[in-house]
Structure formats: C-alpha cells, structure tokens
C-alpha cells in the first residue's frame, strides 16, 4: 500500500513538473513588448443600486 501511494505521489509530482514547464515555455513565448498594458483612469464608479448584480 505504501509503495503504491509513493508511486502515485511521484506520478503527481512528474505531472506537476510537466505542467510547470509547459506554463514556463508559454510565458517565454509571450510578446510582452507588443502587448497593450496601458492603465486607464476610471471616471466614475457604478453604484450597486444602478445594476442588478446584487439582486437575487
């Protein structure tokens, strides 16, 4: 039982490592220089009473 649990944990670690490597390569491929990362000022807030977001 302990051997099977250890094997499962190792399998999960390998899968997690693969996911981390995949995400890292995706980040490396991003063209950050050409992204529009402009921050715009908000003129006014919408009050909750003006929306139906909080109505249930």
Secondary structure, DSSP 8 states (H G I E B T S, - for coil): -HHHHHHHHHHHHHHHHHHHHHHHHHHHT--GGGS------------GGGSSTT--
